[in-house]
């Protein structure tokens, strides 16, 4: 019996360099291939989707898992969600720290809901956030990692670049809100903008790099 299916992934929302196009497409292809392998071996769609996402999370070049964009405070706080198309059960985590593969926690939440109610008639969680999500995952056997281990060189570079821009913007805005009767010398407002080299320019290609596999 021949079965047919479709697997599609994209590199993740954020800023991605055009110069790395081939690398991004290669990562997407590996994610799709991983999902196809699982399906051909008899695995279900949830296993395939989670495994494909893990490839993206482990790549270091995507805005997922290792290499995720940092928060304004320079921390790693990740989101992940997964839905079972048959049962329509949904599991998700938000702003979770210290978890290398948050998609696996989302998958575990779906699996927990399949088991039915908890003792005393409690409803299993479907969406956990922050440290509570991390603690729940840890109790279920998911290893917790250090925040430093989740920060890639690319993510650190982008954080420094945009944090500098944000700090400059706030400084300029603060100066412009000073009293109107203040002299130019007193306010210290300058019209000159900071110089950024061409290397600083990053092309925004949200969901541009994607890969679709049929089998």
N, C-alpha and C positions, 0 to 999 in steps of 0.2 A: 504494500500500500504506500503510495507516494503522498506525502503531506506538503502543504505549502504554507509559507508564513512570511512575515515581514519584520525586520528589526531596524529601527532608526535611532540615531543618537546625534547630539550636537555638542560642541565644545564647551558650552556654558556662557552665560551672560557676562559681559565685561569688556575690557579693552584687550584686543589681541593684535599683535604685529603682523602686517602683511608679509614680512620677511620670513615668518615662521609658518606660512600656509601649508607647506608640504608636511611639516612636523605635526600640525594639528590634524590634518587629514589622515595621517598614519595612525595617530592615537585613536581617532574615531573608528578607523577600520579594525583595529585590534579589539575595540570594545564590541563592535558588531560581531566579529568573528567569535569572540568568547560566548556571546549569547547564542549564536547559531550552534556552536558545539554542544552547549548544554541542552538545547531543544532537540537536537538530533540524538542525543543520548537518553532522551525520555524525560528530561527535566521540564518543569512547568514554566509558565510565563513569568511568574514572580522571581523564581530562581535566576532566570535568564536576564531579566531587567536589573536585578540587584547586582549580578556579576558584571554586567556590562558597565554599570555605573561605578563599580569598584575600580575598573580599569581606568576610568576618568579620574577618580579620586586619588589613585596612586601615581598618576602620570607626572605630577609636579608642574605641568604647564597649563593646567586648567583651573578654573575658579571652582574647585571642588576638592574636598579632602586636603591632602598635602599640597600646598601651593595656593590655597584659597586666599582671596583678597583679605587684607587685614581690616579690622575695625578702626575707627578713628583713634582709639587708645592703643592701637598696635597689637591687638589680641586676635586670636583665631576663634570665630564663633560661626558654626556651620549649620545649614539647614538641609533637610532631605525629606522627601515624601515618596510614598509608594502606594498604589491602589491595585487591588485584585479585581480584574474585570468581571470575574464570575460572580463573586459574592458582593462586590462593591465595598468591601471593607477597605479602610484607609488608615495608614500609619504614617506619622510624621514627627520630626524633631525640629526645633528651631533654636538658633543661637546656642548650640551645644558646644561646650569646650572639651578638649582632651580626648576626643574620639577620632581615630584615624579614618574610619569608614562609617560615617553617619547613616548611609543608606542601609547598612545592615541592622541598625537599631530600628529604622522605619519598618524593615521587613519583619523583625521580631515582634513589633507592635501588632502587625497584621496577624501573625501567627498566634499571638496571645488572644486576640479577639475571636479567632476561630474556635478556641477552646470553650467559649461561653462565659457565663458570669463567674466572678470570683467568689470566695467564701462570703457568706452573709449577704449575698445578692448584689455585690458591688459590680459595677460595670468596668471592664478592663479599659485602661487608658488607650487613646488613639492618637493623641498629640501631646508631646512632652517638650518642655523648653528649658534652656539654661542648665544650671547645675543639677536640677532635678532630673533632667533627661540623662545626663551623664551618670548620676548615681543609680538610676534605674537600670541602665545598661550594664554598669559594673556589677550590680547584684545578679544580673543574668549571665555573667561570665565574660562580658566584653572587656578586653584590656583597656585601661586608661593610659594615655601617653602624655608626655610633657608638651607644653605649648610650643616650645622651641623646636621640637622635632617635626612640627607641622608647618613651619615657615620655610618656604623655599627662597633661594636667592632672588628669583624673579619677583616674588611677592614682597620681599623686603625692599627691593629697589623701587617698585611702584609705590609702595607706602611712603617712602621718604620723598619721592618726587611730588606726589599729590598732597602730602601733609604740608610740605613747604609752600605749595600754592595756596592751600586753605589758610594757613597761618598768615600769609601775606595779605590775602583778601580780607581777613578779619581785622588785621592791623590797619589797612586802608579804610575800611568801613568805620572803625572806631575813631580814627582821626577826622573823618568827614563829619561826624556827629558832634564835634566840638562846637562851642558857641560861635555864632557868625561874626561877632565883633572882635574875635581873636585875630591878630595879625598873622600874615603868612609865616613869619619867622617863629612866632609863638606856637603855631599849630604844627609846624614841621611837616606839612603835607607836600609831597613831591609827586609830580605827574609821571616821572620816569618809571617804566615797568621793568621788572627783572628780566634779564636776558636768559633765554633757554636755547640750548643748542638743538640742532635737528635730531639728535639722538634722543631728546626728551619727548618728541612727538610720537604718540601711540595712536594707531587707528582704531576707532570704535567699530567693531564688527560683531555686534550682538547676534548670536546664533547663526553667524554666516557660515562657519565651517561645520558641515554636517556630513553624515555618511549613512546610506540606506542599503540594506542587504535583503535580497529575496532568496528564498530557498525552497 
